[in-house]
Amino acid sequence: MSRADDLAKVDVALTRIARIANSRRAARERSRLSGVDLLPTAVWTLAAVYRLGPVRLTDLANDMELEPSRISKEVNRLAEAGLVEQETDPSDRRAVLITATDKGAESWRRYRKAVDQQLARTLDSWTDRDITKLAALLVRLSAAVAGEAL
């Protein structure tokens, strides 16, 4: 088999994984397991706020590689749900800092646990060695796609 054939297989597999992982069915199952009923973009936003917070909206948008107006809408939804709070940046009163609330942090941890449970179930028949290899290759692929050196 040629390199081109193998690359085509990688592309098909990644596309299939992304489609399944981002499907409504998978999202419903994660919501059911975690008790967190958010749309995928809201979950990604909450995850980034949890990881980066307190964070400015522009920095959040840059990290997520989305337009600030899109992130602003998600932050407002999360704030209405009590999952994040916005406060004036003490170093620049024109800017706002976004932080996960206790409820938001707990929601993110429950959601993350549900994702981990799904993945563990999916890879249950794999050996520890296979999972270690997969993790190393996916980290390497992720860095290459992002244009980062390992």
HELIX and SHEET records of a PDB file:
HELIX    1   1 ARG A    3  ALA A   21  1                                  19    
HELIX    2   2 ARG A   24  SER A   34  1                                  11    
HELIX    3   3 PRO A   40  LEU A   52  1                                  13    
HELIX    4   4 LEU A   57  MET A   64  1                                   8    
HELIX    5   5 PRO A   68  GLU A   80  1                                  13    
HELIX    6   6 ASP A  102  THR A  122  1                                  21    
HELIX    7   7 ASP A  128  ALA A  146  1                                  19    
SHEET    1   A 3 VAL A  55  ARG A  56  0                                        
SHEET    2   A 3 ASP A  92  ALA A 100 -1                                        
SHEET    3   A 3 VAL A  84  ASP A  89 -1                                        
END                                                                             
